[in-house]
Amino acid sequence: METKEDPIVRIVRLMLGEVAAKIFEHLYKNTSEIRDDEIAEALDFKLNSVRRNLYLLSEHGLVTYRRVRSKETGWYMYYWKINRESVQSIIDARKHMVLKKLKERLAYEENNAFYICPLDGSRYTFDEALENEFKCSRCGAGLVYYDNADIVNYLKERIRKLEKSLKQKSS
């Protein structure tokens, strides 16, 4: 049975990629600070890749670090941890951005009529279709009306779920 991925890790994966998400998840499961070399060893990643992704996570405010000079080598060691204070606000800001884009897309879908090429699937707004004399600009086939009700319904459902998620956080 497959375990459900933590929503925060999923958002980090979408934002920053697979490697950053695995590093974030490793840090998220640990409450103490962890050195970058320990993360690389635990996840079997190259140290440079871990460091690059830790800095990326840090740029987004998801992790913080503490720098300590080693008494033996004189080199700096970096201790990393999740920035738990800001993670939820960063995730919520990302959700608000996605919500805005979904609403913009919904308005576009609701305010336009669409035509589609039956041969290559190219989609055109009414104005684009009219400009091309209702012929596909790629292959010349005649365009047919495209009912985008499924897209509109899908967008409305995603918006509803996202708004519900954000409302629950503010309650």
Contacts in CASP RR format, 6 or more apart in sequence:
PFRMAT RR
TARGET T0000
AUTHOR 0000-0000-0000
METHOD contacts of the structure
MODEL  1
METKEDPIVRIVRLMLGEVAAKIFEHLYKNTSEIRDDEIAEALDFKLNSV
RRNLYLLSEHGLVTYRRVRSKETGWYMYYWKINRESVQSIIDARKHMVLK
KLKERLAYEENNAFYICPLDGSRYTFDEALENEFKCSRCGAGLVYYDNAD
IVNYLKERIRKLEKSLKQKSS
6 25 0 8 1.000
6 28 0 8 1.000
7 91 0 8 1.000
8 28 0 8 1.000
8 87 0 8 1.000
8 91 0 8 1.000
9 21 0 8 1.000
9 24 0 8 1.000
9 25 0 8 1.000
9 28 0 8 1.000
10 21 0 8 1.000
11 91 0 8 1.000
11 94 0 8 1.000
11 95 0 8 1.000
12 20 0 8 1.000
12 21 0 8 1.000
12 24 0 8 1.000
12 25 0 8 1.000
12 57 0 8 1.000
12 62 0 8 1.000
13 20 0 8 1.000
13 21 0 8 1.000
15 60 0 8 1.000
15 94 0 8 1.000
16 24 0 8 1.000
16 53 0 8 1.000
16 56 0 8 1.000
16 57 0 8 1.000
16 60 0 8 1.000
19 45 0 8 1.000
19 49 0 8 1.000
19 53 0 8 1.000
20 53 0 8 1.000
20 56 0 8 1.000
20 57 0 8 1.000
22 43 0 8 1.000
22 45 0 8 1.000
23 39 0 8 1.000
23 43 0 8 1.000
23 45 0 8 1.000
23 50 0 8 1.000
23 53 0 8 1.000
23 54 0 8 1.000
23 57 0 8 1.000
24 57 0 8 1.000
24 62 0 8 1.000
24 63 0 8 1.000
24 82 0 8 1.000
26 34 0 8 1.000
26 39 0 8 1.000
26 42 0 8 1.000
26 43 0 8 1.000
27 34 0 8 1.000
27 39 0 8 1.000
27 63 0 8 1.000
27 80 0 8 1.000
27 81 0 8 1.000
27 82 0 8 1.000
28 82 0 8 1.000
30 81 0 8 1.000
32 81 0 8 1.000
33 66 0 8 1.000
33 79 0 8 1.000
33 80 0 8 1.000
33 81 0 8 1.000
34 79 0 8 1.000
34 80 0 8 1.000
34 81 0 8 1.000
35 77 0 8 1.000
35 78 0 8 1.000
35 79 0 8 1.000
35 80 0 8 1.000
36 47 0 8 1.000
36 50 0 8 1.000
36 51 0 8 1.000
36 54 0 8 1.000
36 78 0 8 1.000
36 80 0 8 1.000
37 47 0 8 1.000
39 45 0 8 1.000
39 50 0 8 1.000
39 54 0 8 1.000
39 80 0 8 1.000
40 46 0 8 1.000
40 47 0 8 1.000
40 49 0 8 1.000
40 50 0 8 1.000
43 50 0 8 1.000
54 63 0 8 1.000
54 65 0 8 1.000
54 78 0 8 1.000
54 80 0 8 1.000
57 63 0 8 1.000
58 64 0 8 1.000
58 65 0 8 1.000
60 90 0 8 1.000
61 83 0 8 1.000
61 86 0 8 1.000
61 90 0 8 1.000
62 82 0 8 1.000
62 83 0 8 1.000
62 86 0 8 1.000
62 87 0 8 1.000
62 90 0 8 1.000
63 80 0 8 1.000
63 81 0 8 1.000
63 82 0 8 1.000
63 83 0 8 1.000
64 80 0 8 1.000
64 81 0 8 1.000
64 82 0 8 1.000
64 83 0 8 1.000
65 78 0 8 1.000
65 79 0 8 1.000
65 80 0 8 1.000
65 81 0 8 1.000
66 78 0 8 1.000
66 79 0 8 1.000
67 76 0 8 1.000
67 77 0 8 1.000
67 78 0 8 1.000
67 79 0 8 1.000
68 76 0 8 1.000
68 77 0 8 1.000
68 79 0 8 1.000
69 75 0 8 1.000
69 76 0 8 1.000
69 77 0 8 1.000
70 76 0 8 1.000
70 77 0 8 1.000
88 169 0 8 1.000
92 166 0 8 1.000
92 169 0 8 1.000
95 162 0 8 1.000
95 165 0 8 1.000
95 166 0 8 1.000
96 166 0 8 1.000
98 162 0 8 1.000
99 159 0 8 1.000
99 162 0 8 1.000
99 163 0 8 1.000
99 166 0 8 1.000
102 155 0 8 1.000
102 158 0 8 1.000
102 159 0 8 1.000
102 162 0 8 1.000
103 159 0 8 1.000
105 155 0 8 1.000
106 152 0 8 1.000
106 155 0 8 1.000
106 156 0 8 1.000
106 159 0 8 1.000
109 148 0 8 1.000
109 151 0 8 1.000
109 152 0 8 1.000
109 155 0 8 1.000
110 152 0 8 1.000
112 125 0 8 1.000
112 126 0 8 1.000
113 125 0 8 1.000
113 126 0 8 1.000
113 145 0 8 1.000
114 123 0 8 1.000
114 124 0 8 1.000
114 125 0 8 1.000
114 126 0 8 1.000
114 145 0 8 1.000
114 146 0 8 1.000
114 148 0 8 1.000
115 123 0 8 1.000
115 124 0 8 1.000
115 125 0 8 1.000
115 126 0 8 1.000
115 129 0 8 1.000
115 134 0 8 1.000
115 143 0 8 1.000
115 144 0 8 1.000
115 145 0 8 1.000
115 146 0 8 1.000
116 122 0 8 1.000
116 123 0 8 1.000
116 124 0 8 1.000
116 143 0 8 1.000
116 144 0 8 1.000
116 145 0 8 1.000
116 146 0 8 1.000
117 123 0 8 1.000
117 124 0 8 1.000
117 136 0 8 1.000
117 138 0 8 1.000
117 139 0 8 1.000
117 140 0 8 1.000
117 141 0 8 1.000
117 142 0 8 1.000
117 143 0 8 1.000
118 141 0 8 1.000
118 142 0 8 1.000
118 144 0 8 1.000
119 136 0 8 1.000
119 139 0 8 1.000
119 141 0 8 1.000
120 136 0 8 1.000
120 138 0 8 1.000
120 139 0 8 1.000
120 141 0 8 1.000
122 136 0 8 1.000
122 137 0 8 1.000
122 138 0 8 1.000
123 146 0 8 1.000
124 132 0 8 1.000
124 137 0 8 1.000
124 143 0 8 1.000
129 143 0 8 1.000
132 143 0 8 1.000
134 142 0 8 1.000
134 143 0 8 1.000
135 141 0 8 1.000
135 142 0 8 1.000
135 143 0 8 1.000
136 142 0 8 1.000
136 143 0 8 1.000
END
